[in-house]
Amino acid sequence: MCSGVRICNTYQTFASQNFGRLTSSNMTKECLIETVAKKTGCSKSAAADYLNTILDEIGKDLAKGEKITLTGFGTFSVSKRKARTGRNPKTGATIKIPAKTVPKFKAGKALKDTVK
């Protein structure tokens, strides 16, 4: 497969031998680009351009507060978190955590069924 998976598998073997059980490997952006290029027959640079365009557009729409639904895969949206107070775990001092907007993803039925 792609070199990213090979690296992940090498790390996984090393980590499991030295740190105990390791349960997952990661699909990197580079591996995804290679997979798209292989399955569509296009070049890696074209696949990278396609993927980057998709991710850029999702990011731009989320920045505008829009919801993106990819039927069967899932829905990207933004969620607003209210300002709140928290504690510094090191000192125990009370701190103010400002309000912020964060991205959110909800998996669609087809994705959930695939993962089962």
C-alpha positions as CSV (number, residue, x, y, z in Angstrom):
1,M,0.0,0.0,0.0
2,C,1.3,3.5,0.5
3,S,4.4,4.4,2.4
4,G,2.4,6.1,5.2
5,V,0.7,2.8,6.0
6,R,4.0,1.1,5.9
7,I,5.4,3.6,8.4
8,C,2.3,3.3,10.5
9,N,2.7,-0.5,10.5
10,T,6.4,-0.3,11.4
11,Y,5.5,2.1,14.2
12,Q,2.7,-0.1,15.3
13,T,5.0,-3.2,15.5
14,F,7.7,-1.2,17.4
15,A,5.1,0.3,19.8
16,S,3.4,-3.0,20.5
17,Q,6.7,-4.6,21.3
18,N,7.9,-1.8,23.5
19,F,4.8,-0.3,25.0
20,G,2.2,-3.1,25.0
21,R,-1.0,-3.3,23.0
22,L,-1.6,-0.9,20.2
23,T,-5.0,-1.1,18.6
24,S,-5.2,1.2,15.6
25,S,-3.4,2.5,12.6
26,N,-4.1,5.7,10.9
27,M,-5.0,6.6,7.3
28,T,-3.0,9.7,6.5
29,K,-3.9,12.4,3.9
30,E,-1.0,11.1,1.8
31,C,-2.4,7.5,1.9
32,L,-5.8,8.8,1.0
33,I,-4.4,10.7,-2.0
34,E,-2.5,7.6,-3.2
35,T,-5.7,5.5,-2.9
36,V,-7.8,8.1,-4.8
37,A,-5.1,8.2,-7.5
38,K,-4.9,4.4,-7.8
39,K,-8.7,3.9,-7.9
40,T,-9.4,6.7,-10.4
41,G,-6.4,6.3,-12.6
42,C,-5.4,10.0,-12.2
43,S,-2.0,11.2,-11.1
44,K,-1.1,11.8,-7.4
45,S,-0.8,15.5,-8.0
46,A,-4.3,15.6,-9.5
47,A,-5.7,13.5,-6.7
48,A,-4.0,15.9,-4.2
49,D,-5.6,18.9,-5.9
50,Y,-9.0,17.3,-5.8
51,L,-8.8,16.4,-2.1
52,N,-7.3,19.8,-1.2
53,T,-10.1,21.6,-3.1
54,I,-12.8,19.5,-1.3
55,L,-11.2,20.2,2.1
56,D,-10.8,23.9,1.4
57,E,-14.4,24.3,0.3
58,I,-15.7,22.4,3.4
59,G,-13.5,24.7,5.6
60,K,-14.8,27.9,3.8
61,D,-18.4,26.8,4.2
62,L,-17.9,26.0,7.8
63,A,-16.3,29.3,8.4
64,K,-19.4,30.9,7.0
65,G,-21.5,28.9,9.5
66,E,-23.0,26.7,6.8
67,K,-23.8,23.0,7.1
68,I,-22.4,20.5,4.6
69,T,-24.2,17.2,4.1
70,L,-22.6,14.3,2.2
71,T,-25.5,11.8,2.0
72,G,-24.5,8.5,3.4
73,F,-21.2,9.8,4.7
74,G,-22.2,12.4,7.2
75,T,-22.8,16.1,8.0
76,F,-20.2,18.7,8.9
77,S,-21.5,21.7,10.9
78,V,-20.4,24.3,13.4
79,S,-21.3,24.4,17.0
80,K,-21.0,27.5,19.3
81,R,-19.6,26.9,22.8
82,K,-20.5,29.4,25.5
83,A,-18.0,31.1,27.6
84,R,-17.4,29.3,30.9
85,T,-15.2,29.1,33.9
86,G,-12.7,26.4,34.4
87,R,-9.8,25.5,36.7
88,N,-6.1,25.3,35.9
89,P,-5.2,21.7,36.8
90,K,-1.7,22.6,37.9
91,T,-2.5,25.5,40.2
92,G,-6.2,25.1,40.9
93,A,-6.8,28.7,40.0
94,T,-10.2,29.7,38.4
95,I,-9.8,30.7,34.7
96,K,-12.2,32.1,32.2
97,I,-12.6,30.0,29.0
98,P,-13.8,32.2,26.2
99,A,-16.7,31.4,23.9
100,K,-15.7,29.8,20.6
101,T,-17.0,28.2,17.4
102,V,-15.9,24.6,16.7
103,P,-16.4,22.2,13.8
104,K,-18.6,19.2,14.3
105,F,-19.2,16.0,12.4
106,K,-22.1,13.6,12.6
107,A,-21.6,10.3,10.8
108,G,-24.3,9.2,8.3
109,K,-26.1,5.9,8.3
110,A,-24.1,4.3,5.5
111,L,-20.8,5.2,7.3
112,K,-22.1,3.8,10.6
113,D,-23.1,0.6,8.8
114,T,-19.7,0.3,7.1
115,V,-17.9,0.7,10.4
116,K,-20.0,-1.9,12.2
